[in-house]
Amino acid sequence: MLLELKNLSKSFGAVVVAADVSLAVEDGEALGIIGPNGAGKSSVFNLVSGTLEPDSGSVLLDGADVTREPPRRRVLAGIGRSHQIPLPFEHLTVFENTVVAACFGTGAKEDAARDRVVEILHMTKLLPKANLPAGALTLLERKRLEMTRALATGPKLLLLDEIAGGLTEGECQELVATIQEIRADGMTIIWIEHVTHALLAVVDRLVALDFGKIIAEGAPREVMNSESVQRIYMGVD
Amino acid sequence: MIWVDTIVQGIMLGGLYALFATGLSLIFGIMRLVNLAHGDFMVLGAFAVLVGVEALGLGIIASAILAGGFMFVVGYVLQHLLLNRTLGEDLLPPLLVTFGLSIIIQNGLLEGFSADTRRLKAGGFEEVSVQLGSVSIGAMPLLTFFSAVVVILLLNWLFYKTETGRAFRATSDDPITAQLMGIDNNRIFSLAMALAMVVVAIAGLFLGARATFDPLIGPSRLIFAFEAVIIGGLGSLWGTLAGGVILGLAQAIGAQINPEWQTLAGHIVFLAVLIVRPRGLFPRMTG
């Protein structure tokens, strides 16, 4: 098991963002997470990447307990994350953004990291923008940069937070192809996404969250068709 | 002709102020820390050179190198053990702590070196001057200006061409995200302070070699450093050099009109820039 979440709970006062969440992700698996806004999807990522400390429960990576490890250690341990709201280093170029992630995320020297950076930029289709300051990118390109940087840190586990929203149909297909390509290299992926058809094209398994609770889990089609998910998404009583 | 001379002297003086200001600008740019003890650290650097010359009997260059190493260690340790703990959303704790450091350094130096006025002797180099047409420029002011340019060139090279420099810039942009890229902020900040302290030691060297100093002159030099940084605009080291030159020119021209107006003229230009361009003349930083 690459990632195991055991009985994770977190609340801010009366707002519960994770209620006894238990989840296991196998090596090489692609897991999708769906749920309405405010269901606690991004909070699960925060708990996994370490920017949020749980009130109780634990996070295990490769069998080792990382619950008390700070975010930086988890990056080095192999958790790469792209944020729903992109946070590029605006004064650095796209290339520099990626090089920083590649050098400090893996401990590689710049010369060694350079080829890999070019390869990743090519894969995420940002190579033509490599020498632009990240502050000049459009929102969609910033989201790609988020994924690019996450990949550059050399993760075993890639956390993708809503990167398909706002894309045209063609762009969305391109993105799905890119993620499938990353997956084919053996990467374990957890993907939070509202654009369900993109998600279903990639993931093997689906988890639905609502009010911080797992309300459905299993094969994608079954979860999508389950009564609890239908109720949330279709307004069925 | 006297005006050409005044302008040249003003530009050279600006080189000194740029050296004063570079360490301050560097630290504020990378970690948003306003170091109120910056002037006192320059005085500490000058005393470190003095110890090398007078107590260890070394030459001034060897002493300066030793002082640079000493200040590097002081900067790293101080940032690592103390200042990193003060950084956060609130800007007040680092202000208070560095203000405290300022008092500690002044009193420590008073205790160790007395209130006597000192000067670093550069073996007659102070007397040498270069004749350019009808203007004569002191070799020491010229070297100061040249050093400021070299320091800024080296720092820019470090920032834009090296891995550590990129980490400085990334952390400056967004310290939280930098950690998510695997950057150890505390180490980066400690390195930045160590580096800034080397620049401070160079500033201290010229501070002591061009004029007299005593343990209590730090705060007044800090004001000049601040003015140079603000006039130039935050975030750009070349802007800081320009800010230093403008301040130096203002003081030289002010002194030419009336010797009592030297610092006053500098303050007036500083205020004028603040009114017309509150973000300085060449700002790089946004938000």
Boltz contact constraints between the chains, C-beta under 6 A:
constraints:
  - contact:
      token1: [A, 71]
      token2: [B, 179]
      max_distance: 6.0
  - contact:
      token1: [A, 71]
      token2: [B, 180]
      max_distance: 6.0
  - contact:
      token1: [A, 72]
      token2: [B, 179]
      max_distance: 6.0
  - contact:
      token1: [A, 72]
      token2: [B, 182]
      max_distance: 6.0
  - contact:
      token1: [A, 75]
      token2: [B, 182]
      max_distance: 6.0
  - contact:
      token1: [A, 76]
      token2: [B, 182]
      max_distance: 6.0
  - contact:
      token1: [A, 87]
      token2: [B, 174]
      max_distance: 6.0
  - contact:
      token1: [A, 87]
      token2: [B, 177]
      max_distance: 6.0
  - contact:
      token1: [A, 89]
      token2: [B, 170]
      max_distance: 6.0
  - contact:
      token1: [A, 89]
      token2: [B, 173]
      max_distance: 6.0
  - contact:
      token1: [A, 90]
      token2: [B, 173]
      max_distance: 6.0
  - contact:
      token1: [A, 91]
      token2: [B, 173]
      max_distance: 6.0
  - contact:
      token1: [A, 92]
      token2: [B, 169]
      max_distance: 6.0
  - contact:
      token1: [A, 96]
      token2: [B, 166]
      max_distance: 6.0
  - contact:
      token1: [A, 100]
      token2: [B, 166]
      max_distance: 6.0
  - contact:
      token1: [A, 100]
      token2: [B, 170]
      max_distance: 6.0
  - contact:
      token1: [A, 100]
      token2: [B, 181]
      max_distance: 6.0
  - contact:
      token1: [A, 101]
      token2: [B, 181]
      max_distance: 6.0
  - contact:
      token1: [A, 103]
      token2: [B, 163]
      max_distance: 6.0
  - contact:
      token1: [A, 104]
      token2: [B, 181]
      max_distance: 6.0
  - contact:
      token1: [A, 104]
      token2: [B, 182]
      max_distance: 6.0
  - contact:
      token1: [A, 104]
      token2: [B, 183]
      max_distance: 6.0
  - contact:
      token1: [A, 105]
      token2: [B, 181]
      max_distance: 6.0
  - contact:
      token1: [A, 105]
      token2: [B, 182]
      max_distance: 6.0
  - contact:
      token1: [A, 110]
      token2: [B, 163]
      max_distance: 6.0
  - contact:
      token1: [A, 153]
      token2: [B, 182]
      max_distance: 6.0
